[in-house]
Amino acid sequence: MTAGALIAACSNAPKTPDATATQAAEPATSQTTEELTVLFVADLHAQLYEHPELFWQEGQEDRLEMAGGFARVAAAIDAIKAERPGRVLVLDGGDTLQGAGEAALTEGAAIVPALNALGLDAAIPGNWEVAYGPEVLKQRATELSFPLFAANLRDESTGERLFPPYIVRDFGDVKVGVLGYTDPDVPERQPPAYSRGLSYQGPDELPGLIDELRTEQGADIVLLLSHIGLAKAVQLTGELEGIDVHLSSDTHERTYAPIVQNDTWVVEPGAFGSFIGRLDLTLDEGKLVDKRWELIELSADDFPEDPEVLAIIDASTEATRDELSRVVGHTSGVLARHNVIETTLDNLLSDALREATGTEIALSNGFRFGNPVLPGPIVEGDLWKFYPVVTELKTGEVTGAQIRAFWERELENVFAQNPADRFGGWIPRPSNMHVRFKADAPRGQRVQEIRVGGELLDDERVYTLTACEREGDHPDTLCRIPNARNTRIHTLDAHDAVRRYLQKHADATRQLEARVVADDRPQVLRSQH
């Protein structure tokens, strides 16, 4: 079956769900009524071109369609702006300059021209914006045609904010304030070297800044734009007063209907430019009387691409096109990563790491991003979506007890009952290891069984393990496992390992193999919320 036929075969479900939510109040109709629209994208991850996307709705068959791309996002933004001239605010929730080969090979520079053509009004930095280091982030910020803002990101040496804490925009007689808050866990969540020289604060300053927007800036509407993940965003919303809507990003969640917390809406707009969130607000005499939210799927069948923006993208990526289009392997099946617990793509990657070094076990990070790869060739550009950073492989020796403690800690990061304790991405992806757990069990008691090579884990035995080096980690730390022995950093990096594997194996296809199984969750789990 060709890629086009496969997409068509997976496109039987309705394209447009009933995705509009509205609060109970009826829209005002007096002459004092003011209306405005907020458009919201997040976690674009430098996906400049259209790509296969997996769409799903409860009770419907999954659909695999072409979607996204900056040219399609730009066309959607322009179309909505034409509906409501001068009454549209466009915001980006971060993780924009990283995630594709075009970005990695140019430290984000190739993304800037297309990003400036989207028509954004402002953006916050995400946890991956530091992937090229603080100085590159500062440089890219000067090249953007719109401001970055974040209340809790500072220069470590001076204590000064890197960017303004909020923006304020006027729409007729309505003043809108948007407060920015990025992930305070970046120094631990990303390789520590990425954010060296920066400091991140928690939410303590947010109440004062909300009050400042209301009283000193005179904002009629206050939005919180955050990059901390949906579950944490819902929890934080319950702890704050004075927010009208919380625009969440980071976890790539698709909120077709808003989550209500203390009468405040929390929404997240998916990822990769496959979606755009639309928030319509109605005010009467400066008071919010009606709001509507719609998560719009930007599928190729329903939305055109802006040809001028597409030309800008082509020009900015010309220097990397030959390299990124080079064929490195082949798959006869779809490789995807839309699952919290186990994915076909990561089964391939962890197998490649283990084969490259010959250890008993290998672990691939629980990355959230990476579009599906359709049957056919795998190209160099796909490797950057598999592994967004190139890091050397690191091997070492750990005991069974250390492995068990690692899994308990990682499962707590993903399934903590208290959202404030959740950390990072999804579950690590193992090779030659099977893990059975209970997500709802108490902390430290989730692991039910671990097997290595089919044998039950022996807490006293020493195992060899492969993972990726995190720049800035202690030499004895192996995939967040401290005190590993005989660690070694190889000259081989993660991309090299995958290339070698694909050269040796004619077909990269993988299935879900129950490598990690939750007794109290389905095998396919789309959301952490």
Secondary structure, DSSP 8 states (H G I E B T S, - for coil): --HHHHHHHT--S-SS---EEE-SS----STTEEEEEEEEE---TT--S-EEEEE--TTS--EEEEE--HHHHHHHHHHHHHHSTT-EEEEE-S--S-SSHHHHTTTTGGGHHHHHTTT--EE---GGGGTT-HHHHHHHHHH-SS-B--TTEEETTT--BSS-SEEEEEETTEEEEEEEEE-TTHHHHS-GGGGTTEEE--GGGHHHHHHHHHHTS--SEEEEEEES-HHHHHHHHHH-SS-SEEE--SS--B-SS-EEETTEEEE-B-STTSEEEEEEEEEETTEEEEEEEEEEE-BTTT----HHHHHHHHHHTHHHHHHHT-EEEEESS-B----SS--HHHHHHHHHHHHHHT-SEEEE--------B-SEEEEHHHHHHHSSS--EEEEEEEEHHHHHHHHHHHHHHHH-SSGGG--SSS--EEESEEEEE-TTS-TT--EEEEEETTEE--TTSEEEEEEE--TT--TT-BTTBTT-EEEEEEEEEHHHHHHHHHHH-S--------SEEETTS-SS-----
